[in-house]
Amino acid sequence: MTTVEARTINPDVEAIRHHYEVPNELYRLILGPTMMYSGGYWEDGEDLVAVLDEAQERKLDAFTDLARAAHTDTVLDIGCGWGTMLNRLTTVHGVKKAVGVTLSRTQADFVDALNNPAIEARVESWEDHRLADGQAPYDAAFCINALEHFVLSSLTPKERTQRYRVFFKQVHSLLKPGARFVLHTMTVENPPLRRQLLDDLKFLQREEFEGCHIPRLPELAAGLDGLFEVTEIRNEPESFARACRAWLQLLAARRDEAVTMTDETTVARFERYLDIFAYTLEDHIFNNFRVTLTRRA
């Protein structure tokens, strides 16, 4: 696992755990049974809350198709959350072995409790992940709204691009030639200078996701150049905004219970950051790109 001595390059492990190591029961209350912490695919006219789980499963199935991951031997999920993609790959799409990496110990405990022998969650950083002795490279990989945690905002633009280059080189080294990598990530380009927005962005960066950097698309393009071919790219901010609105409704409906699980401060934090994400995505201040990449030889 990345150690705290590496915090000048990588986000502080404890800063990430500040957000993710609240009780799993709180996340289940907010996210619903699928425990998927990213945008979903709703059809026109569908109720956000009533169809939340189905919308998340549609998204995962679409990603599986894009990655050509079904019925393969091994698949990697970088920033695997509570193992939802790992579990669906192995129980629905015929993947023999699905491995996830996360820095959250509570997430790894949740994955272990699924008791699915075909999946494994490792508490380690993406940078430390290695193929086991004799293990063939992965057939496909995913990183679903986790990249936003991987690079420090305090780095210079040049240093951030270099870190993204390290990330894409690492993924390249873990995949078979021709394998696909599906990346879902928020990006931001020159947000408008409005007082409320600036205050909200400071809250995200200083209090909720300390030091984390939401990438710019040119940084990602420079990082992957020569390593991957861009097979498909699509901006879908509404998918994440709708999920945030659904989660806010679920939290509001059981707010007293959520406070009992944690405390008023934690619940208020969650309410604020979900609302910030929702409106910045709705107003196209943040993007949410789905990028399908094919590993070059």
C-alpha positions in Angstrom: 0.0 0.0 0.0 1.2 3.5 -0.6 2.5 4.9 2.6 2.1 8.4 4.1 5.7 9.2 3.2 4.6 9.3 -0.4 2.0 12.1 0.2 4.1 14.7 -1.7 3.2 12.7 -4.8 0.1 10.8 -4.0 -3.1 11.8 -2.1 -2.9 11.2 1.6 -4.3 7.7 2.4 -6.0 9.1 5.5 -7.7 11.9 3.5 -9.2 9.3 1.2 -10.3 7.2 4.2 -11.9 10.3 5.8 -14.6 10.0 3.0 -14.8 6.2 2.5 -14.3 4.8 6.0 -17.7 5.8 7.4 -19.9 2.9 8.2 -20.8 0.7 5.3 -24.4 0.9 6.5 -24.5 4.6 5.8 -23.4 4.0 2.2 -26.0 1.3 1.8 -28.7 3.7 3.0 -27.5 6.3 0.5 -26.6 4.2 -2.5 -29.2 1.5 -2.3 -28.6 -2.3 -2.6 -26.3 -2.1 -5.6 -23.7 -0.1 -3.6 -22.5 1.6 -6.8 -21.0 5.0 -6.3 -21.1 6.5 -9.8 -23.6 7.5 -12.4 -26.4 5.3 -13.7 -28.2 4.9 -17.0 -31.8 5.8 -16.7 -34.3 5.7 -19.6 -36.6 8.7 -20.3 -39.4 9.1 -17.8 -38.0 6.7 -15.2 -38.2 7.6 -11.5 -34.7 8.2 -10.2 -35.1 6.4 -6.9 -37.4 3.6 -8.0 -35.1 2.5 -10.9 -31.7 3.4 -9.2 -30.5 -0.2 -8.9 -31.6 -1.1 -12.4 -29.9 2.1 -13.8 -26.7 1.1 -12.1 -26.8 -2.4 -13.5 -27.4 -1.1 -17.0 -24.3 1.0 -16.6 -22.2 -1.9 -15.5 -23.5 -4.1 -18.3 -22.7 -1.4 -20.8 -19.2 -1.0 -19.5 -18.7 -4.8 -19.6 -19.7 -4.8 -23.3 -17.4 -1.9 -24.0 -14.5 -3.6 -22.3 -15.2 -7.0 -24.0 -14.8 -8.4 -20.6 -17.6 -11.1 -20.6 -16.4 -14.7 -20.3 -12.7 -13.8 -19.9 -10.2 -15.2 -17.4 -9.2 -12.2 -15.3 -10.4 -8.6 -15.0 -9.1 -5.7 -12.9 -11.2 -2.9 -11.2 -9.0 0.0 -10.0 -10.8 1.7 -7.1 -13.3 -1.1 -6.8 -15.5 0.4 -4.1 -17.8 -2.2 -2.5 -17.2 -4.8 -5.2 -20.3 -4.2 -7.3 -18.6 -4.5 -10.6 -16.5 -7.4 -9.5 -19.5 -9.3 -8.3 -21.5 -8.6 -11.5 -18.7 -9.6 -13.7 -18.4 -13.0 -12.1 -22.0 -13.8 -11.4 -23.7 -12.4 -14.5 -21.0 -12.1 -17.2 -19.0 -15.2 -16.8 -15.6 -13.8 -15.7 -13.6 -16.4 -14.0 -11.6 -14.1 -11.7 -12.1 -10.4 -10.9 -9.6 -8.5 -8.8 -10.2 -5.0 -7.2 -7.9 -2.6 -5.5 -9.0 0.0 -2.9 -7.4 2.0 -0.1 -10.5 1.6 2.0 -10.4 -1.2 4.6 -14.1 -1.0 5.2 -14.8 -1.4 1.5 -12.4 -4.5 1.3 -14.2 -6.0 4.4 -17.6 -5.5 2.6 -16.2 -7.3 -0.5 -14.9 -10.1 1.6 -18.3 -10.5 3.2 -19.9 -11.1 -0.2 -18.4 -14.6 0.0 -17.8 -14.8 -3.7 -14.7 -17.0 -4.3 -14.2 -15.5 -7.8 -13.5 -12.0 -6.6 -10.7 -10.5 -4.5 -10.3 -7.0 -3.1 -6.8 -5.9 -2.2 -6.1 -3.0 0.1 -3.4 -1.3 -1.9 -2.9 1.6 -4.3 -3.1 1.2 -8.0 0.6 2.0 -8.2 1.6 -0.9 -6.0 -0.6 -3.5 -7.7 1.4 -6.3 -9.4 0.6 -9.4 -11.3 1.2 -12.5 -9.2 4.0 -14.9 -10.1 3.0 -16.7 -13.2 -0.2 -14.7 -13.7 -1.1 -13.7 -17.2 -1.9 -10.0 -17.8 -5.5 -9.0 -17.3 -8.1 -9.4 -20.1 -9.8 -6.1 -19.3 -9.7 -3.3 -16.7 -12.0 -0.6 -15.3 -11.6 2.6 -13.3 -15.0 4.0 -12.5 -14.9 7.4 -10.9 -11.8 6.7 -8.9 -9.2 8.5 -10.9 -10.3 11.8 -9.3 -8.5 10.6 -6.1 -5.2 9.6 -7.6 -3.4 12.9 -8.2 -2.7 15.7 -5.8 -4.1 19.2 -6.6 -1.0 20.8 -5.1 1.2 19.5 -8.0 2.2 21.7 -10.9 0.3 21.1 -14.2 3.5 19.4 -15.5 3.8 17.2 -12.5 0.1 16.2 -12.7 0.4 15.2 -16.3 3.5 13.1 -15.4 1.5 11.4 -12.7 -1.3 10.6 -15.1 1.4 9.2 -17.4 2.6 6.9 -14.6 -1.0 5.8 -14.0 -1.6 4.9 -17.7 1.8 3.2 -17.9 0.9 1.1 -14.9 -2.5 0.0 -16.4 -0.7 -0.7 -19.7 1.7 -3.0 -17.9 -1.1 -5.0 -16.4 -3.2 -5.6 -19.6 -2.8 -7.9 -22.5 -2.0 -6.3 -25.9 -5.3 -5.3 -27.4 -7.2 -5.5 -24.1 -9.6 -2.7 -23.3 -9.7 -0.3 -20.4 -12.9 1.5 -19.6 -12.4 4.7 -17.6 -15.1 6.8 -16.1 -13.9 10.1 -14.7 -15.1 13.6 -13.9 -13.1 16.5 -15.5 -13.3 20.3 -15.2 -12.1 23.0 -17.5 -11.8 26.6 -16.3 -14.9 26.9 -14.0 -16.7 30.3 -13.9 -15.6 32.6 -11.1 -18.7 32.8 -9.0 -18.5 33.2 -5.2 -20.8 30.3 -4.3 -19.1 27.9 -6.8 -15.6 28.9 -5.5 -16.7 28.3 -1.9 -18.2 24.9 -2.9 -15.1 23.9 -4.8 -12.9 24.8 -1.8 -15.1 22.7 0.4 -14.7 19.7 -1.9 -10.9 20.1 -2.1 -10.1 21.1 1.5 -12.7 19.3 3.6 -14.3 16.3 1.8 -11.7 15.2 -0.8 -8.6 16.8 0.6 -6.0 17.5 -2.0 -7.6 15.5 -4.7 -7.5 16.8 -8.3 -10.3 16.5 -10.8 -8.4 16.2 -14.0 -8.5 18.2 -17.2 -9.0 16.3 -20.4 -5.7 17.5 -22.0 -3.9 16.0 -18.9 -5.4 12.6 -19.6 -4.8 12.8 -23.3 -1.1 13.5 -22.7 -0.9 10.7 -20.1 -2.3 8.0 -22.4 -0.6 9.1 -25.6 1.2 6.1 -27.3 0.0 3.6 -24.7 -3.7 3.4 -25.6 -5.9 4.0 -28.6 -9.0 6.0 -27.8 -11.8 3.6 -29.0 -14.7 5.7 -27.7 -15.3 8.8 -25.7 -18.6 10.1 -24.4 -19.4 12.9 -22.0 -22.4 12.0 -19.8 -22.6 14.4 -16.8 -26.4 13.8 -16.5 -25.8 10.1 -15.5 -23.8 11.2 -12.4 -26.1 14.2 -11.6 -29.1 11.9 -11.6 -27.4 9.5 -9.3 -26.5 12.3 -6.9 -30.2 13.5 -6.9 -31.4 9.9 -6.2 -28.9 9.5 -3.3 -30.0 12.8 -1.8 -33.6 11.6 -1.9 -32.7 8.4 -0.2 -30.7 10.2 2.5 -33.5 12.7 3.1 -36.0 9.9 3.6 -33.9 8.3 6.3 -31.9 11.2 7.6 -32.6 10.6 11.3 -31.4 7.0 10.9 -28.3 8.2 9.1 -27.4 10.6 11.9 -27.8 7.7 14.4 -25.3 5.7 12.4 -22.8 8.5 12.3 -23.4 12.0 13.5 -25.0 15.3 12.3 -21.7 16.7 11.0 -21.0 13.6 8.7 -24.6 13.6 7.3 -24.4 17.4 6.6 -21.1 16.8 4.8 -22.6 14.2 2.6 -25.6 16.4 1.8 -23.5 19.3 0.8 -21.0 17.5 -1.4 -23.8 15.5 -3.2 -25.6 18.7 -3.9 -22.4 20.3 -5.2 -21.7 17.4 -7.5 -25.3 17.4 -8.7 -25.6 21.1 -9.7 -22.0 21.3 -11.1 -22.7 18.4 -13.4 -26.2 19.7 -14.3 -24.7 23.1 -15.2 -21.8 21.4 -17.2 -19.2 22.9 -14.9 -17.9 19.4 -14.3 -17.9 16.8 -17.1 -18.2 13.0 -16.6 -16.4 11.3 -19.4 -16.7 7.6 -20.3 -13.5 6.7 -22.2 -12.9 3.3 -23.8 -9.2 2.6 -24.4 -7.5 -0.2 -26.2 -4.0 -1.2 -25.1 -1.4 -0.7 -27.8 1.2 -3.5 -28.1 
